[in-house]
């Protein structure tokens, strides 16, 4: 999966350099009681996220801030559907 992320970063940089304007989509992002385990891990041994809920209204800019290992990249991967929540 990590190659996919780096490809996306490379493409985003290229689009920026070329001056390509992307169409913004409206919508709301909602996590409701999301739980996530590391893929392939034994249940309960690698719990990353437990019962997380939040709503991001369309048009808002949001920042996920925290120390290394806090789950920022995992949240973005779940939003991008690179991973599937263990339960929700």
C-alpha positions in Angstrom: 0.0 0.0 0.0 2.8 2.4 0.7 3.7 2.6 -3.0 0.2 3.8 -3.6 0.6 6.6 -1.1 3.9 7.8 -2.6 2.4 7.6 -6.2 -0.4 9.9 -5.0 2.0 12.4 -3.4 4.0 12.4 -6.7 0.9 13.0 -8.8 -0.3 15.7 -6.5 3.0 17.5 -6.8 3.0 17.2 -10.5 -0.5 18.6 -10.8 0.5 21.5 -8.6 3.6 22.2 -10.8 1.5 22.1 -14.0 -1.1 24.5 -12.5 -3.9 22.0 -12.8 -7.0 23.1 -10.8 -8.9 20.3 -9.2 -12.6 20.4 -8.8 -13.5 20.5 -5.1 -16.3 18.1 -4.1 -18.8 18.9 -1.4 -19.7 16.4 1.3 -19.4 15.4 4.9 -16.9 12.9 6.3 -18.2 11.0 9.3 -16.5 8.4 11.5 -19.1 6.8 13.8 -17.7 4.4 16.5 -14.8 3.3 14.2 -12.5 0.6 15.5 -9.3 -0.5 13.5 -6.8 -3.3 14.0 -3.6 -3.6 12.0 -4.4 -5.8 9.0 -3.4 -9.4 9.5 -2.9 -9.0 13.3 -4.5 -11.2 15.9 -7.6 -9.6 17.3 -6.9 -7.5 20.4 -3.1 -7.5 19.9 -2.8 -4.5 17.6 -5.6 -2.2 18.3 -4.9 1.2 16.6 -8.2 2.9 17.0 -11.1 2.1 19.3 -14.6 3.6 19.1 -13.5 6.9 17.4 -16.2 9.3 16.2 -16.0 12.7 14.5 -17.7 14.7 11.7 -16.0 17.0 9.2 -18.5 19.2 7.4 -17.9 19.9 3.7 -15.9 23.0 3.0 -13.9 22.9 6.2 -10.1 22.5 6.5 -9.0 20.1 9.2 -5.6 19.2 10.6 -4.8 16.0 12.4 -2.0 16.8 14.8 -0.2 14.5 17.3 3.0 12.7 18.0 4.5 9.9 16.0 2.3 6.8 16.2 -0.8 8.7 17.2 -2.8 7.5 14.2 -2.9 10.5 11.9 -1.8 8.6 8.8 -4.2 5.7 9.7 -7.2 8.1 9.9 -6.3 9.5 6.4 -5.8 6.0 5.1 -9.3 5.1 6.4 -10.8 8.2 4.8 -9.2 7.4 1.5 -10.4 3.8 1.9 -6.9 2.4 1.6 -7.9 0.4 4.7 -11.2 -0.9 5.9 -12.3 -0.3 9.5 -12.5 -3.4 11.6 -15.9 -2.3 12.8 -18.1 0.8 12.7 
